[in-house]
Amino acid sequence: MAAFLQKLFKSRKAATTDNRKAPRSPEPVAPATAEPDHRELLREQQEQQLSGKPEQAELAILAIEGATAAIRLKAARELRDEQHLQQVQKNAKGRDKVVFQTVKQALQELREHEASKQATRQRIDELVRQAEDQARSEDTKLFEARLKVLQENWQQVDSAADATQTQRFLQAIHDCTGKLQQLEAAQIEEQRHRDQKQQRQDTLALLQQTLEQLKATGVASQPSEPSLDALQKTQENRWLEATRDTTVEKQEQKEYEQAMLSLRSLLAAVRRLNHSLPDIQAQLGETGTGAQPPGPEAAKSLLDEISWPKEYPAPESLQQLARHAGKPAKAPKPAEDRADQQQKLKTLTESLDKLEASLEAQLFKESRQLLKLCQQQFQELDERSRRPLRARMQLLSGQFRELSDWQGFATEPKQVALCEQMEYLADQHMEPEAKAERIRELQAEWRELGGSSDRTLWNRFKAASDIAYEPCKAYFEAKSDLKQVNLQQRETICNELALYLDQADWQNADWKAAERIHQTARQEWKAAWPVDFRNNRKVQKRFDDLLKRLEQPLDAERKKNEDAKQAIVDRALELVAHEPLQEAMEQAKALQTEWKQIGITRHREDRKLWQAFRKACDQIFARRDAQRSAQKSATEQADQHAREIMAGLSDLDTDHTEESLAEAKNTLQTLSDTALSKAMREQLHQLRRQLDAKVRIKRLEKKLDSWKNLINQRVATAVPSEQAPQSWQSLVNSDVAIPGRDLAIRAEILAGTESPEADQARRMEIQVQRLTDGMGSSEHQSAEQELEKLIAHWCLHPDDEGRNRENANRLAAALQASISRQ
């Protein structure tokens, strides 16, 4: 009420001020140009403010309260601060769609930009952390490649990094570069040691191969002293270089010393043999002088002086000398018949043919196996049978040595690489299973290369394999203990499963619990792995038998439940064409509930049955969807028809006759009986309310014309009661007479129109009185009823000075204004 009184006093004060400035005219004219001038001035001020690069806060105010849409949009586009953008978005929502969308997009772009900057900062921090981690890491695998990737990635974000981040990254890269140089130096030094080791292995391999060949095939009539001497000197120098400033294993040094000792022993024997050749010839009577050769004692003395190593076949001259001395050169083999020697000779000949073909095809692995076979078969022959094939054996042995040299030249880099990989693997910390698997792979690759004739290279590979497998060995020992624990766990599972089966009551069983026990037993059995295969056989058989005992009742129950679900599927298929549809849907829902209550089934069969059941239910509810679709189509057609009719009726106004408005209402009533949508039905009701209001205004206008006539008639003379509406008398009987001036003021209050300046004080008194009467009264009348009551007082109360033409005009104008407000 206080606000209402304040508004009244404000209106009065404004009217008083205007009257002081200008005399009151009969027809007051509103200041029509005041508001446009003010808005134009405001627009110019805001445009000037925009052109002067205002602050973000000022732009936010302009974007919300700008005089024109262009000003608000321009201010919104220049906003950059997130807080002000959020403020403008909140205030523009529902008021200015363009500004709202512009600010929303600017906020999105701002957030995306901030997210991108945040991602870049995180990327920089991550690169700095990775560089520092690599500088501290002891993992040298792909060190240079990872360092290169770090530097390439840093170039992409270098410009966004601050000074501290750049300093940290560069320091880490510097440390990495120093570590890389140390790695390269260590690799060079390691390579030198590997090369020296390779040279030692090559030396040992050459010595052992030469000595083995001499032991297997012997030498010709006389060993070559210069070749053996050259071999000794070159390999001694080679060994000295290969052992300089490096560590040599004791076993490796021992092998070299033994091989070199055997070679020196042979070389010394060859020298003694060459020095004693004239004496041997004299003993054998080959001097050509015709002198009688010395006796056996002299021959024995000469053999002892030469002292030929027993592990090497003696030359032909020594063998003859030994026969002359009366003792064999070599212990004879067990006597064999001639036929057996012929068969072995034939077998050796065939093996030599195969060896020759394999050597021509350069098949190293096959040739090596065939050569070993031929050497074995050659040793099984007696001296007489060997003699024809000795030269061929030496020839093929030489060819194999050449092939071995070429094979070693081709495979040696690969074998060295395998050694390096195995040595690298030995230094790596890996899962034992994966490490052991990698060791097996490298060993398989070594075997595929045909092994190595270089004993040193093989020893290197073998030593690296042993070192690499050492942690795996401990793991597999622990795994062996784990196998025993798992075996015990499996025995426990069998015992518990057997106890459950012995106590189970299948007539009243909890089938879901039984199925869970079956699944759990299988899962726990699988989890108890690994186990020793040999010890697991008996336990596995027992477990399989127990599972079969458990599966038999479970399968029977599953089959029964599957039959029940199949029956539900059949009933659902019958409902596909069932009528009425609502009943079919209710029964389908009941079937779904019944389906859920059925117990265990096999997963695959249950899935098939469920798909069939789901398909039948989908067909049932598809019929409902089809009906809804038909209803939707009918609603759309009804809405379209209603739009067309309502479009023609929306132009009706109070200028039309009451009959045409009533006909339009009947048409709308007919449309309300069709399948309209909720929104269209609301529009229809709204249009009907508008037509009702127009009819009411039409009827009110008719009343207004008759009331104006009565008002004007009362100015000249009294209005007979029979000319006035019958209800008017009851309206004025209980009330005191109201002066005509007050009636005009009250009508102006009800119509919301202005009263003359002279009546402002009286109008205020009447308004206060109306408020007082209204708060104390429980009856509420409409403005139309109150106006009718005022007119009844005007026309039917006794005459007074207030029933004049001026007040009559004021009363009629108030009536007209109230009609215009309808």
C-alpha positions in Angstrom: 0.0 0.0 0.0 2.8 2.4 0.8 4.3 1.9 -2.7 0.9 2.6 -4.2 0.5 5.9 -2.2 4.0 6.9 -3.1 3.2 6.4 -6.8 0.1 8.5 -6.4 2.0 11.4 -4.7 4.7 11.2 -7.4 2.1 11.5 -10.1 0.6 14.5 -8.4 3.9 16.2 -7.9 4.8 15.7 -11.6 1.4 17.1 -12.6 1.9 20.1 -10.3 5.4 20.8 -11.7 4.1 20.7 -15.3 1.3 23.1 -14.4 3.7 25.6 -13.0 5.7 25.6 -16.3 2.7 26.0 -18.7 -1.0 26.8 -18.4 -3.4 23.9 -18.5 -5.0 23.4 -21.9 -8.3 21.8 -22.5 -6.7 18.8 -24.2 -3.3 17.9 -22.6 -0.7 16.8 -25.1 2.1 14.3 -23.9 5.7 15.4 -24.4 6.3 12.9 -27.4 9.8 14.1 -28.2 11.3 14.0 -24.7 12.1 10.2 -24.7 13.5 10.0 -28.3 15.8 12.9 -27.6 17.1 11.3 -24.4 17.7 8.0 -26.2 19.5 9.6 -29.1 21.8 11.5 -26.7 22.5 8.4 -24.7 23.3 6.5 -28.0 25.8 9.2 -29.0 27.4 9.1 -25.6 27.8 5.3 -25.6 29.2 5.3 -29.2 31.7 7.9 -28.2 32.6 5.8 -25.1 33.1 2.7 -27.3 35.5 4.6 -29.7 37.7 5.7 -26.8 39.0 2.2 -25.8 37.0 1.7 -22.6 37.9 -0.6 -19.7 36.5 -4.1 -19.5 34.1 -3.1 -16.8 32.7 -0.3 -18.9 32.4 -2.6 -21.9 30.5 -5.1 -19.7 28.0 -2.3 -18.7 27.6 -1.3 -22.4 27.0 -4.9 -23.4 24.2 -5.2 -20.9 22.7 -1.6 -20.9 23.6 -0.3 -24.4 21.0 1.9 -26.0 21.0 -0.1 -29.3 21.6 -3.7 -30.2 24.6 -2.6 -32.3 26.3 -0.9 -29.3 25.6 -4.0 -27.1 27.0 -6.3 -29.7 30.1 -4.2 -30.4 30.9 -3.9 -26.7 30.4 -7.7 -26.2 32.8 -8.4 -29.1 35.5 -6.3 -27.4 35.3 -8.1 -24.1 38.3 -10.2 -23.2 38.1 -10.7 -19.4 36.5 -14.0 -18.3 34.9 -12.6 -15.2 33.1 -9.8 -17.1 32.2 -12.2 -20.0 30.5 -14.4 -17.4 28.7 -11.4 -15.9 27.4 -10.3 -19.3 26.4 -13.8 -20.2 24.4 -14.1 -17.0 22.6 -10.8 -17.6 22.0 -11.2 -21.3 20.4 -14.6 -21.0 16.8 -14.4 -22.0 17.2 -10.6 -22.8 19.6 -10.3 -25.8 20.1 -13.5 -27.7 22.8 -12.1 -30.0 24.9 -10.7 -27.2 24.4 -14.0 -25.2 25.7 -16.1 -28.1 28.6 -13.8 -28.8 29.7 -13.8 -25.2 29.2 -17.5 -24.9 31.4 -18.1 -28.0 34.1 -15.7 -26.6 34.1 -17.6 -23.3 34.4 -20.9 -25.1 37.4 -19.6 -27.2 38.9 -18.1 -24.1 38.7 -21.4 -22.2 40.0 -23.4 -25.2 43.0 -20.9 -25.4 43.6 -21.3 -21.7 43.3 -25.0 -21.9 45.8 -25.0 -24.8 48.2 -22.9 -22.8 47.8 -25.1 -19.8 48.5 -28.2 -21.9 51.7 -26.5 -23.3 52.8 -25.7 -19.8 52.2 -29.3 -18.7 54.1 -30.5 -21.8 57.1 -28.3 -21.0 57.1 -29.5 -17.4 56.9 -33.1 -18.6 59.8 -32.6 -21.1 62.0 -31.0 -18.4 61.2 -33.9 -16.0 61.9 -36.5 -18.7 65.2 -34.8 -19.5 66.2 -34.7 -15.8 65.2 -38.3 -15.4 67.2 -39.4 -18.4 70.2 -37.5 -17.0 69.9 -39.5 -13.8 68.9 -42.8 -15.3 71.3 -45.7 -15.6 69.3 -47.2 -18.5 71.5 -46.8 -21.6 69.2 -48.7 -24.0 68.4 -46.4 -26.9 69.9 -43.5 -24.9 70.9 -41.4 -28.0 67.5 -41.9 -29.7 65.6 -40.9 -26.6 67.8 -37.8 -26.2 67.1 -36.8 -29.9 63.4 -37.2 -29.4 63.5 -35.0 -26.3 65.4 -32.2 -28.2 62.9 -32.4 -31.1 59.9 -32.2 -28.8 61.5 -29.2 -27.0 61.9 -27.2 -30.2 58.1 -27.3 -30.5 57.5 -25.7 -27.1 60.8 -23.7 -26.6 59.1 -20.3 -27.2 56.5 -20.9 -24.5 59.0 -21.9 -21.8 60.2 -19.5 -19.1 63.9 -18.9 -18.2 63.9 -21.3 -15.3 62.4 -24.1 -17.4 64.8 -23.5 -20.2 67.8 -23.5 -17.9 66.7 -26.8 -16.3 66.2 -28.4 -19.6 69.5 -27.2 -21.1 71.3 -28.4 -18.0 69.7 -31.8 -18.2 70.6 -32.0 -21.9 74.2 -31.1 -21.1 74.4 -33.8 -18.5 72.9 -36.3 -21.0 75.4 -35.3 -23.6 78.2 -35.9 -21.2 76.8 -39.3 -20.3 76.4 -40.1 -24.0 80.1 -39.3 -24.6 81.0 -41.5 -21.7 78.9 -44.3 -23.1 80.5 -43.9 -26.5 84.0 -44.1 -24.9 82.9 -47.1 -22.9 81.5 -48.7 -26.1 84.8 -48.1 -27.9 86.8 -49.6 -25.0 84.3 -52.5 -24.8 84.6 -53.1 -28.6 88.4 -53.2 -28.2 88.1 -55.9 -25.5 85.7 -57.8 -27.7 88.0 -57.6 -30.7 90.9 -58.8 -28.5 88.7 -61.6 -27.2 87.7 -62.5 -30.8 91.4 -62.6 -31.8 92.1 -65.0 -28.9 89.2 -67.2 -29.8 90.3 -67.2 -33.4 93.8 -68.2 -32.3 92.5 -71.0 -30.2 90.1 -72.2 -32.9 92.9 -72.2 -35.5 95.3 -74.1 -33.2 92.7 -76.7 -32.2 91.4 -77.2 -35.7 94.9 -77.6 -37.1 95.9 -80.1 -34.3 92.7 -82.0 -34.7 93.1 -82.4 -38.4 96.7 -83.6 -37.9 95.5 -86.1 -35.3 92.6 -87.3 -37.5 94.3 -87.5 -40.9 98.0 -87.3 -40.1 100.6 -85.7 -42.4 102.0 -86.8 -45.6 105.3 -88.8 -45.8 106.9 -86.0 -43.8 105.4 -83.0 -41.9 106.2 -79.5 -43.1 108.6 -78.0 -40.6 108.4 -74.4 -42.1 104.6 -74.3 -42.0 104.4 -75.5 -38.4 107.1 -73.0 -37.4 105.3 -70.2 -39.1 102.0 -71.2 -37.5 103.6 -71.2 -34.1 105.2 -67.8 -34.5 102.2 -66.0 -36.0 99.8 -67.4 -33.4 102.2 -66.5 -30.5 102.4 -62.9 -31.8 98.6 -62.8 -32.3 98.0 -64.1 -28.8 100.4 -61.4 -27.3 98.4 -58.6 -29.1 95.1 -60.1 -28.0 96.0 -60.3 -24.4 97.6 -56.8 -24.1 95.8 -54.5 -21.5 92.8 -56.8 -21.1 91.6 -59.6 -18.8 92.1 -63.1 -19.9 90.1 -66.0 -18.4 92.1 -68.7 -16.8 90.4 -71.4 -18.8 91.1 -69.5 -22.0 94.8 -69.1 -21.1 95.0 -72.8 -20.2 93.5 -73.9 -23.5 96.1 -71.7 -25.4 99.0 -73.1 -23.4 97.9 -76.7 -23.9 97.4 -76.2 -27.7 100.7 -74.3 -28.1 102.5 -77.0 -26.0 101.1 -79.7 -28.3 102.1 -77.7 -31.4 105.6 -77.1 -30.0 105.9 -80.8 -29.2 105.0 -81.8 -32.7 107.3 -79.1 -34.3 110.2 -80.4 -32.2 109.4 -84.0 -33.2 109.3 -82.9 -36.9 112.7 -81.2 -36.5 114.2 -84.3 -34.9 112.7 -86.3 -37.7 114.2 -84.1 -40.4 117.5 -84.1 -38.7 117.5 -88.0 -38.5 116.3 -88.6 -42.0 119.8 -89.8 -43.2 119.9 -92.3 -40.3 116.4 -93.5 -41.0 117.3 -94.1 -44.7 120.4 -95.9 -43.6 118.3 -98.1 -41.3 115.9 -98.9 -44.1 118.7 -99.5 -46.7 117.6 -96.7 -49.0 121.1 -95.1 -49.4 121.8 -97.0 -52.6 125.3 -98.0 -51.4 124.5 -101.7 -51.1 125.7 -101.7 -47.5 123.9 -104.0 -44.9 121.4 -101.9 -42.8 122.0 -101.7 -39.0 120.1 -104.1 -36.8 116.9 -103.6 -34.8 118.6 -102.2 -31.7 119.9 -99.2 -33.7 116.4 -98.7 -35.1 114.9 -98.7 -31.6 117.5 -96.2 -30.4 116.7 -93.9 -33.3 112.9 -94.1 -32.6 113.5 -93.2 -29.0 115.7 -90.3 -30.0 113.0 -88.9 -32.3 110.3 -89.5 -29.7 107.3 -88.9 -32.0 104.1 -87.7 -30.1 101.7 -90.6 -29.7 98.6 -88.5 -30.4 99.7 -87.8 -33.9 99.9 -90.5 -36.6 103.5 -91.3 -37.4 104.8 -90.6 -40.9 105.4 -93.5 -43.3 109.2 -93.4 -42.7 108.8 -93.8 -39.0 106.2 -96.6 -39.4 108.7 -98.5 -41.6 111.4 -97.8 -39.1 109.2 -99.2 -36.3 108.5 -102.4 -38.3 112.2 -102.8 -38.9 112.8 -102.4 -35.1 110.2 -105.1 -34.5 107.3 -103.1 -32.9 104.2 -101.8 -34.5 103.7 -98.1 -35.1 100.2 -98.2 -33.7 98.2 -100.7 -31.8 96.4 -102.8 -34.2 92.6 -102.8 -34.3 90.6 -105.9 -33.7 90.8 -108.3 -36.7 88.0 -108.0 -39.1 87.2 -110.2 -42.1 87.8 -108.9 -45.6 84.0 -108.7 -46.4 83.4 -106.4 -43.5 86.2 -104.1 -44.5 84.9 -104.0 -48.1 81.4 -103.0 -46.8 82.9 -100.2 -44.6 85.0 -99.1 -47.5 81.9 -98.9 -49.7 80.0 -97.0 -47.0 82.9 -94.5 -46.6 83.0 -94.0 -50.4 79.3 -93.2 -50.5 79.7 -90.8 -47.5 82.6 -89.1 -49.3 80.4 -88.7 -52.4 77.8 -87.0 -50.3 80.4 -84.8 -48.6 81.8 -83.7 -52.0 78.3 -82.8 -53.3 77.5 -80.9 -50.1 80.8 -79.0 -50.3 80.0 -78.1 -54.0 76.6 -76.8 -52.8 78.4 -74.9 -50.0 76.2 -76.4 -47.3 78.3 -75.8 -44.2 76.2 -77.4 -41.6 75.5 -80.5 -43.6 79.2 -80.7 -44.7 80.4 -80.5 -41.1 78.2 -83.4 -40.1 79.2 -85.5 -43.2 82.9 -84.8 -42.5 82.6 -86.0 -38.9 80.9 -89.1 -40.2 83.6 -89.7 -42.8 86.3 -89.3 -40.3 84.6 -91.9 -38.0 84.2 -94.3 -40.9 87.8 -93.7 -42.0 89.1 -94.6 -38.5 87.2 -97.9 -38.6 89.2 -99.1 -41.7 92.5 -100.9 -41.4 95.6 -99.3 -42.8 95.4 -101.3 -46.1 91.8 -100.1 -46.8 92.6 -96.5 -45.8 95.5 -96.0 -48.2 93.4 -95.5 -51.4 91.1 -92.9 -49.8 93.7 -91.0 -47.7 94.4 -88.4 -50.4 90.7 -87.9 -51.1 90.1 -87.4 -47.4 92.8 -84.8 -47.2 91.4 -83.0 -50.2 87.9 -82.9 -48.9 89.1 -81.8 -45.5 91.0 -78.9 -47.1 87.8 -77.9 -49.1 85.8 -78.0 -45.9 88.4 -75.7 -44.2 88.0 -73.2 -47.0 84.2 -73.4 -46.7 84.5 -73.0 -43.0 86.7 -69.9 -43.5 84.1 -68.4 -45.8 81.2 -69.5 -43.6 83.0 -68.0 -40.6 83.5 -64.8 -42.6 79.8 -64.7 -43.4 78.4 -65.8 -40.1 81.0 -64.3 -37.8 79.5 -60.8 -37.7 76.1 -62.3 -36.9 77.6 -64.5 -34.2 79.4 -61.5 -32.7 76.1 -59.6 -32.8 74.5 -62.5 -31.0 77.2 -62.5 -28.4 76.7 -58.7 -27.9 73.0 -59.2 -27.6 73.4 -61.9 -25.0 75.9 -59.8 -23.0 73.6 -56.9 -23.1 70.7 -59.1 -22.0 72.8 -60.3 -19.1 73.0 -56.7 -17.8 69.3 -56.0 -18.1 66.7 -56.3 -15.3 63.8 -58.1 -16.8 61.0 -60.5 -15.8 62.7 -64.0 -15.5 60.1 -65.6 -17.8 60.7 -63.0 -20.5 64.5 -63.1 -20.0 64.6 -66.9 -20.2 62.5 -66.8 -23.4 64.8 -64.2 -24.9 67.9 -66.4 -24.0 66.3 -69.4 -25.8 65.6 -67.2 -28.8 69.2 -66.1 -29.1 70.4 -69.7 -28.6 68.1 -70.9 -31.4 69.5 -68.1 -33.7 73.0 -69.3 -32.8 72.1 -72.9 -33.8 70.5 -71.7 -37.0 73.8 -70.2 -38.0 75.4 -73.6 -37.7 77.4 -73.0 -34.6 80.9 -71.6 -34.8 84.3 -73.2 -35.7 85.8 -70.4 -33.5 85.9 -72.0 -30.1 86.6 -68.6 -28.4 83.4 -67.1 -29.9 81.4 -70.0 -28.7 82.9 -69.7 -25.2 82.0 -66.0 -25.2 78.4 -66.7 -26.2 78.2 -69.6 -23.7 79.6 -67.5 -20.8 77.1 -64.6 -21.6 74.3 -67.1 -21.7 75.2 -68.5 -18.3 75.5 -65.0 -16.8 72.1 -64.0 -18.3 70.4 -67.1 -17.0 71.8 -66.8 -13.5 68.8 -64.7 -12.1 66.4 -66.8 -14.1 67.8 -69.9 -12.3 66.9 -68.5 -8.9 63.5 -67.6 -10.2 62.8 -71.0 -11.6 64.0 -72.6 -8.3 61.5 -70.4 -6.5 58.9 -71.3 -9.1 59.6 -75.0 -8.4 58.6 -74.3 -4.7 55.6 -72.4 -6.0 54.6 -75.5 -8.1 54.7 -77.6 -4.9 52.4 -75.0 -3.1 50.1 -74.9 -6.1 49.9 -78.7 -6.1 48.9 -78.7 -2.5 46.3 -76.0 -3.2 44.9 -78.2 -5.9 44.7 -81.2 -3.6 42.8 -79.0 -1.1 40.4 -77.9 -3.8 39.7 -81.6 -4.6 39.1 -82.4 -1.0 36.7 -79.5 -0.5 34.9 -80.3 -3.7 34.6 -84.0 -2.7 33.2 -83.1 0.7 30.6 -80.8 -0.9 29.5 -83.5 -3.3 29.2 -86.1 -0.5 26.9 -83.8 1.5 24.9 -82.3 -1.4 21.1 -82.8 -1.3 20.2 -82.4 -5.0 16.4 -82.6 -4.3 16.6 -79.3 -2.4 19.7 -77.8 -3.8 20.6 -74.2 -4.2 21.4 -74.4 -7.9 22.9 -71.0 -8.2 25.2 -71.7 -5.3 26.1 -75.0 -6.9 26.9 -73.3 -10.2 29.0 -70.7 -8.4 30.9 -73.5 -6.6 31.5 -75.1 -10.0 32.8 -71.9 -11.5 34.9 -71.0 -8.4 36.5 -74.4 -8.3 37.5 -74.1 -11.9 38.8 -70.5 -11.4 40.8 -71.5 -8.3 42.2 -74.6 -10.0 43.3 -72.4 -12.9 44.8 -69.9 -10.5 46.9 -72.6 -8.8 49.4 -72.5 -11.6 52.2 -73.4 -12.4 52.4 -77.0 -11.2 54.8 -79.9 -12.0 53.2 -81.7 -14.9 54.3 -85.1 -13.8 53.0 -84.8 -10.2 49.8 -83.1 -11.4 48.5 -86.0 -13.4 46.9 -87.9 -10.6 45.4 -84.7 -9.0 44.1 -83.5 -12.4 42.4 -86.8 -13.0 40.7 -86.6 -9.6 39.6 -83.1 -10.2 38.1 -83.9 -13.6 36.1 -86.8 -12.1 34.8 -84.6 -9.3 33.7 -81.9 -11.9 31.9 -84.6 -13.9 30.0 -85.6 -10.7 29.0 -82.0 -10.1 28.1 -81.2 -13.7 25.7 -84.1 -14.0 22.9 -82.7 -11.7 23.7 -79.1 -12.9 23.2 -80.2 -16.6 19.9 -81.8 -15.7 18.7 -78.7 -13.9 19.9 -76.5 -16.8 18.0 -78.7 -19.3 14.8 -78.4 -17.2 15.1 -74.6 -17.0 15.9 -74.3 -20.7 12.7 -76.2 -21.5 10.8 -73.8 -19.2 12.3 -70.8 -21.1 11.4 -72.4 -24.4 7.8 -72.7 -23.3 7.9 -69.0 -22.4 9.3 -68.2 -25.9 6.4 -70.2 -27.5 3.8 -68.3 -25.4 5.4 -65.0 -26.4 5.2 -66.0 -30.1 1.5 -66.6 -29.7 1.1 -63.1 -28.3 2.6 -61.4 -31.4 -0.9 -61.4 -33.1 -3.0 -61.4 -29.9 -5.8 -58.9 -29.5 -6.4 -56.6 -27.8 -2.9 -55.2 -27.9 -2.9 -53.9 -24.3 -3.6 -57.3 -23.0 -0.8 -58.8 -25.1 1.7 -56.2 -23.7 0.6 -56.9 -20.1 1.0 -60.7 -20.7 4.5 -60.1 -22.3 5.6 -58.1 -19.2 4.4 -60.9 -17.0 6.4 -63.4 -19.2 9.5 -61.2 -18.7 9.0 -61.4 -14.9 8.5 -65.2 -15.1 11.7 -65.4 -17.2 13.7 -63.7 -14.5 12.5 -66.2 -11.9 13.8 -69.3 -13.8 17.0 -70.7 -12.5 20.4 -71.7 -14.1 20.9 -72.5 -17.8 23.7 -73.0 -20.1 25.1 -69.6 -21.3 25.0 -70.3 -25.0 21.5 -71.9 -25.0 20.2 -69.1 -22.7 21.5 -66.5 -25.1 19.7 -68.2 -28.1 16.4 -68.5 -26.1 16.7 -64.9 -24.9 17.2 -63.6 -28.4 14.1 -65.5 -29.6 12.1 -64.2 -26.6 13.4 -60.7 -27.1 12.5 -60.8 -30.8 8.9 -61.8 -29.9 8.5 -59.1 -27.3 9.9 -56.5 -29.7 7.3 -57.5 -32.3 4.6 -57.1 -29.6 5.7 -53.7 -28.6 6.4 -52.7 -32.2 2.6 -52.9 -32.7 2.2 -50.3 -30.0 4.9 -48.1 -31.6 3.0 -48.5 -34.9 -0.2 -47.3 -33.2 1.6 -44.4 -31.6 3.1 -43.5 -35.0 -0.4 -43.6 -36.5 -1.7 -41.4 -33.7 1.2 -39.0 -34.2 0.4 -38.8 -37.9 -3.2 -38.1 -37.1 -2.2 -35.5 -34.5 0.1 -33.8 -37.1 -2.7 -33.7 -39.7 -5.2 -32.4 -37.1 -2.7 -29.7 -36.0 -2.1 -28.6 -39.6 -5.9 -28.4 -40.2 -6.3 -26.4 -36.9 -3.5 -24.0 -37.9 -5.2 -23.3 -41.2 -8.5 -22.6 -39.6 -7.1 -20.6 -36.6 -5.0 -18.5 -39.0 -8.3 -17.3 -40.6 -10.0 -16.7 -37.2 -7.1 -14.9 -35.6 -7.9 -11.7 -37.6 -11.5 -11.4 -36.1 -11.9 -8.3 -34.0 -14.6 -6.2 -32.4 -15.6 -4.8 -35.7 -17.2 -8.1 -36.6 -20.7 -9.0 -35.6 -21.4 -10.9 -32.4 -22.9 -13.7 -34.6 -19.6 -14.1 -36.6 -17.6 -14.3 -33.3 -20.0 -16.9 -32.0 -19.7 -18.9 -35.2 -15.9 -18.8 -34.9 -16.2 -20.1 -31.3 -18.4 -23.0 -32.5 -15.7 -23.8 -35.1 -13.0 -23.8 -32.5 -15.2 -26.1 -30.3 -15.5 -28.5 -33.3 -11.6 -28.5 -33.6 -11.2 -29.2 -29.9 -12.9 -32.6 -30.5 -10.1 -33.7 -32.9 -6.8 -35.4 -32.1 -4.8 -32.2 -31.4 -1.4 -32.0 -29.7 -1.2 -30.5 -26.3 0.6 -27.4 -27.6 -2.0 -26.9 -30.4 -4.9 -27.5 -27.9 -3.4 -24.7 -25.7 -3.3 -22.4 -28.7 -6.9 -23.3 -29.5 -8.0 -22.5 -25.9 -6.1 -19.2 -26.0 -7.8 -18.2 -29.2 -11.2 -19.1 -27.7 -10.4 -16.9 -24.7 -9.5 -14.1 -27.1 -12.8 -14.6 -28.9 -14.7 -14.6 -25.6 -13.0 -11.3 -24.6 -14.0 -9.8 -28.0 -17.6 -11.0 -27.5 -17.6 -9.5 -24.0 -16.2 -6.2 -25.4 -18.8 -6.3 -28.1 -21.6 -6.7 -25.6 -20.0 -4.1 -23.3 -19.9 -1.6 -26.2 -23.6 -2.1 -26.7 -24.2 -1.4 -23.0 -21.9 1.6 -23.2 -24.0 3.2 -25.9 -27.2 2.9 -23.9 -25.4 4.1 -20.7 -24.0 7.2 -22.5 -27.5 8.0 -23.6 -28.8 7.7 -20.1 -25.9 9.8 -18.7 -26.6 12.6 -21.2 -30.3 12.4 -20.6 -29.7 12.8 -16.8 -28.0 16.1 -17.4 -31.2 17.6 -18.9 -33.8 15.8 -16.8 -34.3 12.9 -14.5 -34.2 9.4 -15.8 -37.5 7.4 -15.3 -36.9 4.1 -13.5 -38.6 2.1 -16.2 -36.0 3.3 -18.7 -33.1 2.2 -16.6 -32.1 -1.5 -16.2 -34.0 -3.3 -13.4 -30.9 -4.1 -11.5 -29.9 -0.5 -11.1 -32.4 0.2 -8.4 -31.0 -2.4 -6.2 -27.5 -1.0 -6.7 -28.5 2.5 -5.4 -31.1 1.6 -2.7 -28.7 0.8 0.1 -26.2 3.6 -0.6 -26.3 7.3 0.1 -26.4 9.7 -2.8 -23.0 10.5 -4.3 -22.3 13.9 -5.9 -21.9 14.0 -9.6 -18.3 15.3 -9.3 -17.3 12.4 -7.0 -18.9 10.0 -9.5 -16.8 11.4 -12.3 -13.6 11.2 -10.1 -14.4 7.6 -9.1 -15.0 6.6 -12.7 -11.6 8.2 -13.7 -9.9 6.3 -10.9 -11.4 3.0 -12.1 -10.5 3.8 -15.8 -7.0 4.9 -14.9 -7.4 8.3 -16.5 -6.3 11.7 -15.2 -8.6 14.0 -13.3 -8.5 17.8 -13.6 -6.0 19.7 -11.4 -8.8 21.2 -9.3 -10.0 17.7 -8.4 -6.6 16.2 -7.5 -7.0 16.8 -3.8 -10.5 15.2 -3.8 -9.3 12.3 -5.9 -6.6 11.6 -3.3 -9.2 11.6 -0.5 -11.4 9.2 -2.5 -8.5 6.9 -3.2 -7.5 6.8 0.5 -11.1 6.1 1.4 -11.4 3.4 -1.2 -8.3 1.7 0.2 -9.7 2.0 3.7 -13.1 0.6 2.7 -11.4 -2.2 0.7 -9.3 -3.4 3.6 -12.3 -3.6 5.8 -14.6 -5.3 3.3 -14.7 -8.9 2.2 -16.6 -8.2 -1.0 -14.7 -7.6 -4.2 -16.3 -6.2 -7.3 -14.9 -5.9 -10.8 -14.2 -2.6 -12.4 -17.1 -3.1 -14.8 -19.5 -3.7 -11.9 -18.2 -0.7 -10.0 -18.6 1.5 -13.2 -22.2 0.2 -13.7 -22.9 1.1 -10.0 -21.5 4.6 -10.5 -23.7 5.1 -13.6 -26.8 3.8 -11.7 -26.1 6.5 -9.0 -25.7 9.1 -11.7 -28.9 8.3 -13.4 -31.2 7.4 -10.5 -30.2 9.6 -7.5 -31.7 12.9 -6.9 -30.5 15.9 -8.7 -27.6 18.0 -7.6 -25.2 20.5 -9.1 -22.7 17.8 -10.0 -25.0 16.3 -12.7 -23.8 18.8 -15.3 -22.4 18.4 -18.8 -18.7 18.6 -17.8 -19.0 15.7 -15.3 -21.2 13.8 -17.8 -18.5 14.1 -20.4 -15.9 13.0 -17.8 -18.0 10.0 -16.9 -18.5 9.0 -20.5 -14.8 9.4 -21.3 -13.9 7.2 -18.3 -16.4 4.6 -19.6 -14.8 4.7 -23.0 -11.3 4.4 -21.5 -12.3 1.4 -19.5 -13.6 -0.3 -22.6 -10.3 0.5 -24.5 -8.4 -1.3 -21.8 -10.3 -4.5 -22.2 
